[in-house]
Amino acid sequence: MQPATEINAATARDAIFYVPEGAFDRGLANVPPHLFADEQARVLAPGCPTGLIAMDLSAKLGTAFAATTPAMLARYVVVRAGESLEHAFEATGEIYYVARGEGTTAGSGATRITWRAGDVFVLPGASRTRHEAATDSLLVCFTNEPELAYAGARAPEAARNTVVKAAWFDGRIIDEKLGLVHQRTGPQKTAGKSVIFATTPLGGMRSMLPSMTAAVNTLEQDGNQRPHRHNAAALTLAIESEGIYSMVGDQKVDWIPFGLMVTPPQAGHSHHNRGPRMMKSFVVQDGALYYQLRNPGFAWTA
């Protein structure tokens, strides 16, 4: 009988033995705090053409695929008045915040959503999406493409996706709900005064995608958010930004209109409002995965 080393010669070549000095050392690059100022300047510049602008930190993360964080990818979606834009993302779902303008988006099948500034909507991924703008429009899209790329996985076809359903969140109702939140009094139990978005398949998890959560977060004038940390990475899109800044560790990040900020996982952070109006932001995290694993890792740091 042939020795196992000869029979398994081909497969043995792909076996790696690693004896670490530290049990959790994987040699991975840290997720850096980052503000996408260059990308923001491009999309807000007069005459920016219809198209997609990815907020890609893959060079710093060491990934072979575009990524804003190891599990999430954010893009600016610019659609000029009277124009349209089509794309298809290898993602479980697509989360959108409408920063400016008004128009319509068609997803799989008969799905069609009419939107305007302040609205939020979600679509299943892995299908053609078409945006049409009535006025010059700016949307910000968030997907889990890096999560699937890392796993070598394909997203379910939109028609067969049972966990992500198309849903539209009216910006006027979002503001009404925020008004109710700010009427509450008592001890602070959460990191912010926010409205969290969920759809019927994931209502129990209070999330938009199986691995991603989304919310609009606010902070009153002259307010200071209590410093905290969590296992999820956070992508914070500034909606009302004048006079607002964040502390991420010991780094101060001044907000810019519709600028996207990355808060690394486990980084202590807080927001501070020295502006003339209520702070407002759209926040997407890969937190749903940690909730499912019963390990959100939330803690106050001060």
VEXLO-531231 format. One line per field, with one value per residue (C-alpha): residue in one letter; y, z, x negated. Coordinates in Angstrom, 3 decimals, padded with zeros to 6 digits. Each point is the difference from the previous one (the first is absolute). Example, Ala and Ser with C-alpha at 12.3 -4.5 7.8 and 13.67 -1.06 7.14 Angstrom:
<pts>
aa: (A S)
v: (-004.500 003.440)
w: (007.800 -000.660)
u: (-012.300 -001.370)
</pts>
This chain:
<pts>
aa: (M Q P A T E I N A A T A R D A I F Y V P E G A F D R G L A N V P P H L F A D E Q A R V L A P G C P T G L I A M D L S A K L G T A F A A T T P A M L A R Y V V V R A G E S L E H A F E A T G E I Y Y V A R G E G T T A G S G A T R I T W R A G D V F V L P G A S R T R H E A A T D S L L V C F T N E P E L A Y A G A R A P E A A R N T V V K A A W F D G R I I D E K L G L V H Q R T G P Q K T A G K S V I F A T T P L G G M R S M L P S M T A A V N T L E Q D G N Q R P H R H N A A A L T L A I E S E G I Y S M V G D Q K V D W I P F G L M V T P P Q A G H S H H N R G P R M M K S F V V Q D G A L Y Y Q L R N P G F A W T A)
v: (000.000 003.430 002.238 002.786 002.566 -001.289 -000.367 003.499 001.678 002.451 001.117 000.121 002.853 002.259 -000.903 002.709 -000.504 003.171 000.170 003.511 001.921 001.728 -002.038 002.817 001.354 -000.087 002.723 002.008 003.731 002.022 001.852 003.653 002.976 001.838 002.871 -000.218 003.697 -000.366 -002.090 002.435 002.930 -001.811 -000.758 003.492 001.778 001.752 -002.132 -003.320 -002.525 -002.834 -003.013 -001.987 001.017 -002.753 000.818 -002.592 -000.683 -003.350 001.200 000.748 -003.094 -002.326 -001.516 -001.213 001.545 003.459 000.611 002.899 -002.365 -003.744 -000.746 003.153 002.132 003.497 001.976 003.414 -000.302 003.133 000.351 003.238 001.382 -001.858 -002.731 -003.592 -002.431 -003.799 -002.393 -003.504 -000.732 -003.452 000.711 -001.431 003.402 003.710 002.696 003.586 003.434 002.813 002.990 002.292 000.113 -002.119 -002.847 -003.660 -003.299 -003.248 -003.297 -003.604 -000.933 002.733 001.749 003.753 002.606 003.737 001.962 003.449 001.514 -001.482 -003.347 -003.396 -003.164 -003.523 -002.473 -003.612 -000.227 -002.174 001.602 003.017 003.260 003.081 003.540 002.856 003.575 002.767 002.514 -000.170 -002.754 -001.533 -003.325 -001.972 -003.777 -002.584 -003.720 -003.115 -000.782 -000.398 -002.528 -002.190 000.513 -001.152 -003.157 -000.686 000.005 001.059 002.022 -001.568 001.160 002.857 -002.041 -002.763 002.238 -000.739 002.124 003.341 001.604 003.300 002.708 003.792 002.199 003.400 002.781 001.923 -002.951 -000.371 003.588 -000.624 -003.011 002.013 002.613 -002.673 -001.204 003.497 000.268 -002.809 000.752 -002.107 -001.669 -000.579 -003.658 000.249 001.712 002.408 001.180 -001.897 -001.768 -003.514 -001.488 -003.598 -001.994 -002.775 -002.989 001.438 001.810 -002.142 000.980 003.637 000.058 000.645 -002.770 -003.211 001.544 003.749 002.503 003.554 002.975 003.768 001.360 003.458 002.176 003.215 003.367 000.290 -003.729 -002.481 -003.652 -002.263 -001.772 -003.671 -002.877 -003.086 -002.932 001.247 002.400 003.081 002.117 003.422 002.230 003.632 001.457 003.072 000.691 003.673 000.324 -003.787 -002.059 -003.500 -001.380 -003.391 -001.034 003.152 001.124 002.898 -000.269 003.115 -000.873 001.208 000.047 -003.540 -001.155 -003.648 -000.882 -003.442 -000.921 -003.143 -002.951 000.254 003.608 002.319 002.851 002.813 002.814 003.653 002.705 003.605 001.019 002.048 -002.977 -003.580 -002.442 -002.577 -002.981 -003.233 -002.839 -003.466 -002.720 -003.666 -000.436 -002.433 -002.775 000.668 000.068 -003.403 -001.275 001.600 002.024 003.705 001.010 003.303 001.843 003.551 001.197 003.050)
w: (000.000 -000.905 002.905 000.782 -000.821 -003.611 -000.420 001.371 -001.629 -002.064 002.848 002.493 -001.968 001.102 003.685 002.194 003.567 002.069 003.533 001.238 002.732 000.646 -000.312 -001.710 -002.199 -003.625 -001.389 -001.164 -000.634 002.408 -001.229 -000.007 001.036 -003.232 -001.482 -003.760 -000.651 -003.554 -001.111 001.668 -001.836 -003.329 000.363 001.269 -002.709 -002.637 -003.088 001.618 -002.596 000.540 001.410 002.994 002.310 002.350 003.426 -000.169 002.694 -001.414 -000.320 003.731 000.965 -002.164 -001.757 -003.594 -000.470 000.467 003.620 002.305 002.969 -000.130 -000.322 -001.538 -003.113 -000.342 -003.220 -001.022 -002.732 -002.140 -002.462 -001.902 -000.771 -002.861 -000.020 001.192 001.412 000.048 002.020 001.487 003.282 001.296 003.347 002.238 -000.030 -000.758 002.604 -001.227 001.588 -002.257 000.715 -002.741 -002.784 -000.998 -002.392 -000.290 000.323 -001.640 001.453 -000.859 -001.325 000.431 002.869 -000.497 002.677 -000.311 002.291 001.063 002.337 003.499 -001.042 000.680 -001.996 -000.341 -002.893 -000.403 -001.731 -002.868 -002.604 -002.300 001.744 -002.013 001.413 -001.837 001.296 -000.367 001.464 000.619 002.593 002.415 001.693 002.236 -000.345 002.508 -000.747 001.439 -003.149 001.910 002.344 -002.946 -001.864 003.044 000.276 -003.742 000.188 -002.440 001.053 -000.462 -003.034 000.930 -000.798 002.363 002.776 003.017 002.532 -001.818 -001.216 -001.806 002.414 -000.075 003.090 -000.453 001.223 001.422 002.226 001.018 001.263 001.850 001.765 000.917 001.562 002.248 000.983 001.111 002.259 002.182 003.305 002.446 000.088 -003.233 -000.979 -003.598 -001.721 -001.864 -000.642 -003.146 -002.188 -001.033 -003.278 -000.485 -002.490 000.625 -000.558 002.456 002.383 002.940 -000.590 -000.691 -003.044 -003.741 -001.154 001.823 000.836 -000.138 002.017 -000.875 001.974 -000.016 003.055 001.556 002.713 001.369 -000.276 002.463 000.677 000.656 -000.755 002.755 -001.145 -000.802 -002.128 -001.730 -002.066 -003.188 -002.364 -000.690 -003.124 000.934 -002.732 001.125 -000.796 002.257 000.471 000.838 003.221 000.579 000.756 001.188 002.190 -001.198 002.571 000.379 -003.603 -000.646 -003.203 -001.131 -001.897 -003.566 -001.912 -001.136 000.927 000.986 003.083 000.942 003.687 000.511 002.005 003.734 -000.352 002.757 -001.586 000.634 -001.883 001.031 -001.216 000.068 -002.972 -000.361 -000.703 001.021 -001.026 -002.429 -001.617 -001.796 001.618 -001.467 001.950 -000.509 003.416 -000.938 -000.294 003.553 001.281 -001.581 001.721 003.290 000.125 -000.733 002.391 000.942 002.953 001.287 000.075 002.224)
u: (000.000 -001.317 -000.974 002.457 -002.694 -000.096 003.771 000.615 -002.983 002.081 002.241 -002.856 -001.531 002.863 -000.233 -001.540 -001.186 -000.242 -001.342 000.818 -001.709 003.334 003.187 001.928 -002.770 001.167 -002.246 003.016 -000.076 002.088 003.079 -001.116 002.124 000.671 001.994 000.593 -000.593 -001.349 002.964 002.412 -001.590 000.377 003.697 000.878 -001.990 002.136 000.323 -000.896 001.232 002.430 -001.858 -001.198 -002.834 -001.129 -001.393 -002.720 -002.618 -001.128 -003.619 -000.121 002.007 -002.074 003.020 000.080 003.452 001.474 000.977 000.775 -000.319 -000.692 003.736 001.538 -000.366 001.462 000.446 001.207 002.623 000.242 002.878 000.434 003.459 001.659 -002.660 -000.081 -002.540 000.031 -002.146 -000.041 -001.799 -000.968 001.627 002.699 001.670 -000.426 000.735 000.494 000.191 001.234 -002.224 001.298 002.556 002.953 000.634 000.870 -001.839 001.054 -001.155 000.778 003.417 002.593 -001.810 000.013 -000.722 000.549 -002.338 -001.058 -002.607 000.164 001.476 -001.556 000.616 -001.337 000.011 -001.119 -003.357 -001.233 002.261 000.077 000.834 000.945 000.120 001.748 -000.299 002.550 -002.476 -003.752 -000.228 -002.470 000.604 -002.337 000.072 -001.238 -000.448 -001.626 -001.995 -003.303 001.597 001.030 -003.280 -001.954 002.131 -000.042 003.790 002.703 002.993 003.433 001.930 002.288 003.128 -001.176 -001.296 002.210 -001.920 -000.261 003.204 000.336 001.140 000.343 -000.304 001.639 -002.304 002.959 000.909 -003.648 000.073 003.275 -001.525 -003.092 002.251 001.486 -003.464 -001.009 003.044 -001.333 -001.646 -001.979 -003.413 -001.874 000.319 -001.177 -002.913 002.270 003.546 000.796 002.528 -001.024 001.231 001.115 002.033 002.516 -002.334 -002.554 002.337 -001.065 -003.617 000.958 -002.229 000.055 -002.344 -000.985 -003.381 000.710 002.013 001.020 001.301 000.331 -001.802 000.375 -001.500 001.457 -001.762 -002.927 000.335 -002.803 000.503 -001.267 -003.204 000.486 -001.234 001.420 -001.195 001.635 -001.701 002.131 000.469 001.392 001.421 000.288 003.420 -000.058 -003.701 -000.626 -001.984 -000.050 -003.075 -000.812 -002.729 -001.243 -002.552 -002.102 000.649 002.398 002.049 001.887 003.161 000.582 003.314 000.857 -003.495 -000.377 -002.063 -001.307 -000.064 -002.105 001.322 -000.717 -001.176 001.161 001.940 002.475 001.753 000.216 002.387 -001.192 002.104 003.177 002.278 000.701 -002.736 001.336 -001.716 000.770 -001.938 -000.583 -001.791 -000.858 001.615 002.773 -002.574 -001.179 003.581 000.589 -003.161 001.161 -003.206 000.644 -002.801 001.609 -001.515 -000.215 -003.610 000.539)
</pts>
